[in-house]
Amino acid sequence: MSKIDFDPEECPVESIAGEPAIPASRMSVDWLHERFVHPQVWVPERMDESRMLQSAVTPIPAAVLMPIVVHSHGLSMLLTQRTAHLHDHAGQVSFPGGRVDQSDTSAIETALRETAEEVGLDRRHIEILGALPDYFTGTGFRVTPVVSIVRPPFDLSADPFEVAEIFEVPLSFLMNGMNHQRRTIQLPTGGHRTFYAMPYERFFIWGATAAMLRNLFHFLRA
């Protein structure tokens, strides 16, 4: 499995995706429920990262929770900043989640267990909406994104080994193509890698996390 050897924030912005924002009328729990019960035809977006995974490598199954938090002022997405010393995706913004454990009965169970371990969010606060197509990372994981609704009040407690910070980003910001940057890095072996980035305040959302958010965006706008 490969580790990144470049600073994604220094990669130039090649273009802005630029699709219109998801209408405000769709930014409600009721509408999200309806979309997952009756999904429309859509095509997942495949990024260069997933193509980097050689077919000879057996991907490691993993799952993440995409927790949409319900506030009186609107919906937001809960994210984490990983600690800098981790072996995989150190220092990156990510969803709570991790590798499938032998005791897990499903990807949903993995996402719920890992979320409780990483950020202390108890499953009694989490309502599962459904899962998006698996995403293959260049570091060798096959990740199932599990989308959920989370209703405050709830308590959070970050695992200090894995999580440096827990924060939220307005869903309206993430579900707007004008905030989706395409950035490109020239690879030392030749060729290039293009990835999405969604910088928000002091947080740099990119790579697999941004790609899964793009697929949620496509799913909701279909």
Phi, psi and omega in degrees: 000140185266149174245149183287143179234035178214162177264109184297334181289340179270352179287137183292149175282117181279320181194170173249132181304309167081005178294153179300152178294152171300130182302148180302330180296340179265354181270056178222155180298318181299318181292320178298318176304311183297320181295321180285330176287322181234074182291149177265165178292130179208164183240117178299146180269130181254124183262167181302327182304315182292333179284340179289339182284112183293144182295338180286344182268130177276116183296148177273121181291137180211169178211148175232156174259131173258090189273111177270115186267133182266117175240161178296332181269000178139184183264149176221164178250130178274130182225167178232153169256119182285153179290157190283343187266357185294153180288319182252127173058040182301135175073000185271158172282134182210169169275153173297137181160184181174196184293149175290131176266152180301333181277349182286134181269349181195169175297325178298317179297320177299313182298317180294315181296312181295324178296317177298319182290320187277318186236001176074017180276114182288143184296343179293342178268356190251128175246118182283129175267319182160184182241148173266168178302149179301146178243131181261123181267156178293345178269007170099018181252145169253106190256128174264115178276121181254115184270137184214164173251135178233128183246121174294161004276146174209158179257143176238146177212107184289136171290113186296339179286322187255330190240119178276329184200148173243133181211171179233149177234134178305132180298328180297327176291314183290331182263040178226115183300340178290345179259008183255104180270142168258123179241153185228138174240134173280127184274143181296337180274002183103156182079196183208167175232128177252136181219163176267149173221144179226072181299133179223115183051238183266007182256137180250101181269123183205181173064224185299321180297313178295323180294320177291325174295323176299319180290326172297319178302312179296320180298319184281332183271352182296000000 
